[in-house]
């Protein structure tokens, strides 16, 4: 019987690999290839230089340089914000305040376009800052510039880099630094020759993702960037697809160049990681030295942390909540100008806003359910990535996290709206669900893969020894152990899908809105209070879902212990 069982398992694995490759090819691989194909095959003629000629011939090279320069500046400012904080939280007693990490995740989980709207309301002419400090008019002029846009995007992304660097500094420990001190190295020398080289691998991965997320970002350029006249690749791609006359040739040329830049950055980061990765965790124990902060140093660190929290969380959320509760924006901030009427109008049954919320919830529910089914299958197929095919599936499943969202959406439109397709999903409810599934599939795959790879294979062997059939082992051993990962992936996909903007703007059928497009439209049309009330409701749902994930993780750790 044993050889028959082994043969059956081998056949199931091969079928799973073939099915996974097929799904990833039609959902991710072919749409991305179509972007390159469309850009180098314009007007029915092959031309390798067509994307470059399109960009240089239509004065779009400035837009490319704008995107790259914005990415470089955001990486620099993000580093200035994140590195000192990471060192303080890892090396001083400030690290005992774990609530700081929870609060710092709020700006990262807030949709960038909502944060930008909050800053615009606060700093604009006649905004909240000028209502308090009338002499701050000159600050507004300085803020509504390129560097204001860099500051907004850096405040959104720095928590991600901070967490990476803090964990890397903790892993370094204190032994190596003490050895440097014993041999006479001063603090600056030890930081430059010991800490910095060991941080390079984590820092490289962090800045690659910050750079890619910056040049792939659509919300902030569409709100703040358009206000100051600073246009980037994503805003131009959206313009060529959504404004008449529609020009897919230029859009795909820009998308192919943007995709190439991201892939080059990914390759550079991989090369850096391979060269500067060191083994820091071994069998020997680590000693962690924490510096005590007293006097001026303590006050300086506390002031730095307070300033970061005010800029990244306090100002945007104060503006959003204040705008959502004001009767008349022109009447200024006062108690007699506050009302909840916007929330009543927003949540009234049968209103456009309620339909938008219902659409968001329905689409997110369908997308997260489909994503968790496909993602679980992919994660089980990938396993521990021991074979070449499994590593290929792993790479393809992570691709939507590396590729800019707007590029992925353009590829899906090209594929599912092709004239040679026997049927088309474009302009339908199914197309929206498919786009959400593709964009957020990596989250489910990563969560389930993390749960699956932690299971010791001896558990399955024990089940086989006691006569368990494959279905029995699946039902009684595998599923109970990976269900927490599946639930976490489902909730994360649901949470992000409820506030997704760029895909919704490009693929929603006519007369259909989601909460994200509703906020965007209200802000564009001057109905700021309704848009901000919807933003509060959307972020509130996100926070509840994150609390659900946290409770789930806590319960899983408790069960494991």
C-alpha positions in Angstrom: 0.0 0.0 0.0 2.8 2.4 0.9 4.2 2.8 -2.7 0.6 3.5 -3.9 0.1 6.2 -1.3 3.5 7.7 -2.2 2.6 7.7 -5.9 -0.8 9.3 -5.2 0.9 12.1 -3.1 3.4 12.7 -5.9 0.6 13.0 -8.5 -1.4 15.4 -6.3 1.7 17.6 -5.8 2.3 17.7 -9.6 -1.3 18.5 -10.3 -1.1 21.3 -7.6 2.0 22.8 -9.1 0.6 22.8 -12.7 -2.7 24.3 -11.5 -0.9 27.0 -9.5 1.4 27.9 -12.4 -1.7 28.1 -14.7 -3.6 30.4 -12.3 -0.6 32.7 -11.7 0.2 32.8 -15.4 -3.2 34.0 -16.5 -3.7 36.3 -13.5 -0.3 37.9 -13.1 2.2 36.8 -15.8 0.2 37.3 -19.0 -1.2 40.8 -18.0 2.3 42.0 -17.2 3.7 40.6 -20.5 0.9 42.3 -22.4 2.1 45.7 -21.0 5.6 45.1 -22.5 4.1 43.7 -25.7 1.7 46.7 -26.2 4.5 49.2 -25.5 7.0 47.6 -28.0 4.4 46.7 -30.6 2.6 50.0 -31.3 0.5 50.4 -34.5 1.2 46.8 -35.5 5.0 47.2 -35.8 7.8 45.9 -33.6 9.9 48.6 -32.0 12.1 48.0 -29.0 12.7 51.7 -28.5 9.0 52.7 -28.6 8.5 53.2 -24.8 11.6 55.4 -24.7 10.6 57.3 -27.8 7.1 57.8 -26.4 8.5 59.3 -23.2 11.1 61.5 -24.8 8.9 62.5 -27.8 5.9 63.7 -25.7 7.9 65.5 -23.0 7.2 62.7 -20.6 10.9 62.3 -19.5 10.3 65.1 -16.9 7.5 62.9 -15.4 9.9 60.0 -15.2 12.5 62.1 -13.5 9.9 63.6 -11.2 9.0 60.1 -10.0 12.6 59.0 -9.5 13.6 62.2 -7.7 10.5 62.0 -5.5 11.4 58.4 -4.6 15.0 59.4 -3.7 13.9 62.3 -1.5 11.3 60.2 0.3 13.9 57.5 1.0 16.3 60.2 2.4 13.7 61.8 4.7 12.2 58.5 5.7 15.7 57.4 6.8 16.2 60.6 8.8 12.9 60.0 10.6 13.2 56.2 11.1 16.8 55.6 12.0 17.1 57.7 15.2 13.7 56.4 16.4 14.8 52.8 15.7 18.0 53.3 17.7 16.1 54.9 20.6 13.5 52.2 20.8 16.1 49.4 20.5 18.9 50.7 22.7 17.2 52.8 25.4 14.5 52.3 28.0 12.0 53.9 25.6 11.7 50.5 24.0 9.7 49.3 27.1 6.7 51.5 25.9 5.2 49.0 23.4 2.2 51.3 22.8 4.4 53.5 20.7 4.6 50.7 18.0 0.8 50.3 17.9 0.3 54.1 17.5 3.0 54.3 14.8 1.3 51.7 12.7 -1.8 54.0 12.3 -0.2 56.3 9.7 1.1 53.3 7.7 -2.3 51.6 7.7 -4.1 54.9 6.8 -4.7 55.2 3.1 -2.2 57.8 1.8 -4.9 59.9 0.0 -6.8 60.3 3.3 -3.6 61.5 5.1 -2.9 63.9 2.3 -6.4 65.4 2.5 -5.9 65.9 6.2 -2.7 67.8 5.7 -4.3 69.9 2.9 -7.2 70.9 5.2 -4.7 71.8 8.0 -2.2 73.8 5.9 -4.3 75.4 3.2 -5.2 79.1 3.0 -7.8 79.7 5.7 -7.1 76.2 7.1 -7.0 75.1 10.7 -3.4 76.3 11.3 -4.2 79.8 10.0 -7.3 79.9 12.1 -5.2 79.4 15.2 -2.1 81.3 14.0 -3.0 83.9 11.4 0.6 84.9 10.9 1.3 81.3 9.6 0.2 82.2 6.1 3.8 82.1 4.8 4.1 78.6 6.2 1.3 77.5 3.8 3.2 78.7 0.8 6.3 76.8 1.9 4.3 73.7 2.6 2.4 73.5 -0.7 5.6 72.6 -2.6 7.6 69.6 -3.6 9.1 69.3 -0.1 5.6 69.3 1.5 4.7 66.3 -0.7 8.0 64.6 0.3 7.1 65.2 4.0 3.6 63.8 3.7 4.8 60.6 1.9 7.7 60.2 4.4 5.4 60.5 7.4 3.2 57.7 5.8 6.1 55.3 5.1 8.6 55.8 7.9 6.9 53.4 10.4 7.6 50.5 8.0 11.4 51.4 7.8 11.5 52.0 11.6 10.2 48.5 12.4 12.7 46.9 10.1 15.6 48.8 11.5 14.6 48.4 15.1 14.3 44.6 14.8 17.7 44.6 13.0 19.4 46.6 15.8 17.9 44.3 18.4 19.2 41.2 16.6 22.7 42.8 16.5 22.7 42.7 20.3 25.4 44.2 22.5 28.2 41.6 22.3 29.8 43.0 19.2 29.6 46.6 20.3 31.2 45.7 23.7 34.0 43.9 21.9 34.6 47.1 19.9 34.6 49.1 23.1 37.1 46.8 24.8 39.5 47.3 21.9 39.2 51.1 22.3 36.6 52.0 19.6 34.7 55.2 20.4 30.9 55.4 20.0 31.0 57.0 16.5 33.6 54.5 15.3 31.6 51.5 16.6 28.4 52.8 15.0 30.2 53.3 11.6 32.3 50.1 11.6 30.0 47.6 13.4 26.4 48.7 13.5 26.0 50.3 10.0 27.5 47.3 8.0 25.2 44.9 9.9 22.2 47.1 9.2 22.8 47.3 5.4 20.8 44.2 4.5 17.7 45.2 6.4 18.1 48.9 5.3 18.5 47.8 1.7 15.2 45.9 1.7 13.5 48.7 3.6 14.5 51.5 1.2 13.7 49.4 -1.8 10.2 48.9 -0.7 9.9 52.6 0.3 11.2 53.7 -3.1 8.9 51.3 -5.0 5.9 52.3 -2.9 6.7 56.0 -3.4 7.0 55.9 -7.2 4.0 53.5 -7.4 1.8 55.7 -5.1 -1.3 57.2 -6.7 -3.3 58.8 -3.9 -0.9 61.5 -2.7 0.1 62.7 -6.3 -3.6 62.7 -7.3 -4.6 64.9 -4.3 -1.6 66.9 -3.1 0.6 66.6 -6.3 -2.0 67.9 -8.6 -2.6 70.9 -6.3 1.1 72.0 -6.6 1.4 70.9 -10.2 3.8 68.1 -9.6 3.0 65.2 -11.9 4.5 61.7 -11.7 4.2 58.4 -13.6 1.1 57.1 -11.8 -0.9 60.3 -12.2 0.0 60.4 -16.0 -1.0 56.7 -16.5 -4.3 57.4 -14.8 -4.8 60.5 -17.0 -4.2 58.6 -20.2 -6.6 55.8 -19.2 -9.4 57.7 -17.7 -9.5 61.0 -19.7 -10.7 61.4 -23.3 -9.0 60.7 -25.7 -8.0 57.4 -24.1 -4.4 56.5 -25.1 -3.4 53.0 -24.1 -0.2 53.3 -26.1 1.2 56.1 -23.9 -0.2 54.5 -20.7 1.5 51.1 -21.4 4.8 52.8 -22.4 4.8 54.6 -19.0 3.7 51.5 -17.2 6.5 49.4 -18.8 9.1 51.9 -17.8 7.7 52.2 -14.3 7.7 48.4 -14.1 11.3 48.2 -15.3 12.5 50.7 -12.7 10.8 48.6 -10.0 12.3 45.4 -11.2 15.8 47.0 -11.3 15.4 48.2 -7.8 14.3 44.7 -6.7 17.4 43.2 -8.3 19.7 45.7 -6.7 18.2 45.0 -3.3 18.5 41.3 -3.8 22.2 41.7 -4.7 22.8 43.9 -1.7 21.1 41.4 0.6 23.2 38.6 -0.7 26.4 40.5 -0.2 25.7 42.1 3.2 23.7 39.4 5.0 25.4 38.1 8.2 24.4 35.4 10.7 23.5 37.3 13.9 21.4 34.7 15.7 23.3 31.6 16.8 23.4 29.2 19.7 25.2 31.7 22.0 23.1 34.0 24.1 22.9 37.7 23.4 23.4 40.5 25.9 21.3 43.6 25.4 22.6 46.8 26.7 20.1 49.5 27.2 21.2 53.1 27.7 19.5 55.1 30.4 18.2 58.5 29.3 18.4 61.2 31.8 18.6 65.0 31.7 18.8 66.7 28.4 19.2 63.5 26.3 16.0 62.1 27.8 14.1 65.3 27.1 15.5 65.5 23.6 14.4 61.9 22.8 10.9 62.4 24.3 10.5 65.6 22.3 11.5 63.8 19.1 9.0 61.0 19.6 6.2 63.5 20.5 6.9 65.5 17.4 6.8 62.4 15.2 3.5 61.4 16.7 2.0 64.8 16.3 3.1 65.1 12.7 2.2 61.6 11.6 -1.0 60.9 13.5 -2.2 64.1 15.4 -2.4 66.6 12.6 -4.0 64.5 9.8 -6.6 62.9 12.1 -7.5 66.1 13.8 -8.2 67.7 10.4 -10.2 64.7 9.2 -12.4 64.5 12.3 -12.8 68.3 12.6 -13.8 68.5 8.9 -16.3 65.7 9.3 -18.1 67.5 12.2 -18.2 71.1 11.0 -21.5 72.8 9.9 -19.8 75.5 7.8 -16.1 75.3 7.0 -15.9 79.0 6.6 -17.2 79.6 10.2 -14.0 78.2 11.6 -13.4 76.0 14.6 -15.9 76.6 17.4 -18.2 74.4 19.5 -21.4 75.9 18.1 -20.2 75.0 14.6 -20.0 71.3 15.3 -22.6 68.8 14.1 -23.1 65.1 13.5 -25.5 65.8 10.6 -22.9 64.6 8.0 -22.7 61.2 9.7 -26.5 61.0 9.7 -26.7 61.9 6.0 -23.8 59.5 5.3 -25.4 56.5 7.1 -29.0 57.2 6.0 -30.5 54.1 4.5 -30.7 54.1 0.7 -28.3 57.0 0.2 -25.5 57.0 -2.3 -22.9 56.8 0.5 -24.6 53.8 2.0 -24.6 52.1 -1.4 -20.9 52.9 -1.7 -20.2 51.4 1.7 -22.3 48.3 0.8 -20.4 48.0 -2.5 -17.0 48.2 -0.6 -18.1 45.6 1.9 -19.5 43.3 -0.7 -16.6 43.5 -3.0 -14.1 43.1 -0.2 -16.0 40.1 1.2 -16.0 38.3 -2.1 -12.3 39.2 -2.9 -11.0 38.2 0.5 -12.9 34.9 0.4 -11.6 34.0 -3.1 -8.1 35.2 -2.2 -7.9 33.0 0.9 -9.0 30.0 -1.1 -6.5 30.5 -3.9 -3.8 31.8 -1.5 -4.1 28.7 0.7 -3.7 26.4 -2.2 -0.6 28.4 -3.5 0.9 28.4 0.0 0.5 24.7 0.4 2.0 24.1 -3.1 4.9 26.4 -2.3 5.6 24.6 1.0 9.2 25.2 2.0 10.3 26.2 -1.6 12.5 23.1 -2.0 12.1 22.7 -5.8 12.6 25.2 -8.7 8.9 25.1 -9.6 7.9 25.9 -6.0 10.3 28.9 -5.9 8.9 30.1 -9.3 5.4 29.9 -7.8 6.6 31.8 -4.7 8.1 34.5 -6.8 5.0 35.0 -9.0 2.7 35.0 -6.0 4.7 37.9 -4.4 5.0 39.9 -7.7 1.8 42.0 -7.1 3.5 43.4 -3.9 6.6 44.5 -6.0 4.8 45.8 -9.1 3.0 49.2 -8.8 -0.8 48.7 -8.4 -1.7 50.9 -11.3 0.6 48.9 -13.6 -1.0 45.6 -12.5 -4.5 47.1 -13.1 -3.5 48.3 -16.6 -2.2 44.8 -17.4 -5.5 43.2 -16.2 -7.5 45.6 -18.3 -5.4 44.8 -21.4 -5.9 41.1 -20.9 -9.5 40.9 -19.9 -10.6 43.5 -22.5 -8.7 41.9 -25.4 -10.7 41.5 -28.6 -9.5 37.9 -29.0 -10.9 36.8 -25.6 -14.0 34.6 -25.9 -15.7 36.5 -23.1 -14.8 39.7 -21.2 -14.9 40.6 -17.5 -14.2 44.2 -18.1 -16.9 46.6 -16.8 -18.4 43.9 -14.6 -18.6 43.1 -10.9 -16.3 40.1 -11.5 -13.5 42.3 -12.9 -13.4 44.3 -9.7 -13.3 41.2 -7.5 -10.5 39.7 -9.8 -8.5 42.8 -9.5 -8.7 43.0 -5.7 -7.8 39.3 -5.5 -4.7 39.7 -7.7 -3.5 42.9 -5.9 -3.8 41.4 -2.4 -3.1 37.8 -3.0 0.5 38.0 -1.5 -0.9 38.8 1.9 -2.8 35.5 2.2 0.0 33.5 0.7 2.5 34.9 3.2 0.3 34.4 6.2 -0.7 30.8 5.3 2.9 30.0 4.2 4.2 31.3 7.5 1.8 29.0 9.4 2.4 26.0 7.2 6.2 26.1 7.3 6.2 26.2 11.2 4.4 22.8 11.3 6.8 19.9 12.0 6.5 17.2 9.3 6.6 14.5 12.0 2.9 15.4 12.8 1.8 14.2 9.3 4.0 11.1 9.6 2.4 10.3 12.9 -1.0 10.6 11.4 0.0 8.2 8.6 1.5 5.7 11.0 -1.8 5.5 12.9 -3.7 4.8 9.6 -4.9 8.3 8.8 -6.1 8.8 5.2 -5.0 12.0 3.4 -8.4 13.6 3.8 -8.4 12.8 7.5 -4.9 14.2 8.0 -6.0 17.3 6.1 -9.1 17.8 8.2 -7.7 16.9 11.7 -4.1 18.1 11.5 -3.3 20.5 8.7 -6.4 22.7 8.6 -6.6 23.4 12.4 -3.0 24.5 12.4 -3.2 26.8 9.4 -6.6 28.3 10.1 -5.2 31.2 12.1 -3.0 32.1 9.1 -6.0 31.9 6.8 -8.1 34.1 9.0 -5.3 36.7 9.3 -4.9 36.7 5.5 -8.6 37.0 5.0 -8.9 39.9 7.4 -5.9 41.7 6.0 -7.2 41.4 2.4 -10.7 42.5 3.5 -9.3 45.5 5.4 -7.1 46.8 2.5 -9.7 46.1 -0.1 -12.3 48.2 1.6 -10.2 51.3 1.1 -8.5 50.5 -2.3 -8.5 53.5 -4.6 -6.5 53.2 -7.8 -8.0 49.9 -9.0 -11.5 51.1 -8.1 -11.1 54.4 -10.1 -10.0 52.5 -13.2 -12.2 49.4 -13.3 -15.5 50.1 -11.5 -18.5 49.8 -13.8 -20.3 53.1 -14.6 -22.5 54.5 -11.8 -20.9 52.3 -9.2 -19.0 53.7 -6.3 -17.0 52.4 -3.4 -16.1 54.2 -0.1 -12.7 55.1 -1.5 -14.0 56.6 -4.8 -16.8 58.3 -2.8 -14.2 60.1 -0.6 -12.1 61.0 -3.6 -15.1 62.4 -5.5 -16.5 64.3 -2.5 -13.1 65.9 -2.0 -12.8 66.8 -5.7 -16.3 68.3 -5.7 -15.9 70.4 -2.6 -18.1 68.3 -0.3 -15.3 67.8 2.1 -17.3 67.2 5.3 -19.1 64.2 3.7 -15.9 62.8 2.3 -14.1 63.1 5.7 -17.0 61.5 7.5 -16.7 58.6 5.1 -12.9 58.5 5.8 -13.6 58.3 9.5 -16.0 55.4 9.0 -13.6 53.6 6.7 -10.6 54.0 9.0 -12.8 53.0 11.9 -13.6 49.7 10.2 -9.9 49.2 9.4 -9.0 49.7 13.1 -11.6 47.2 14.2 -10.3 44.7 11.7 -6.7 45.3 12.9 -7.8 44.8 16.5 -9.4 41.5 15.4 -6.1 40.4 13.9 -4.3 41.4 17.1 -6.7 39.4 19.3 -6.4 36.5 16.9 -2.6 36.5 17.1 -2.7 36.9 20.9 -5.0 33.9 21.1 -2.8 31.9 18.8 0.3 32.7 20.9 -1.5 31.8 24.0 -2.6 28.5 22.5 0.9 27.8 21.4 2.2 28.3 24.8 
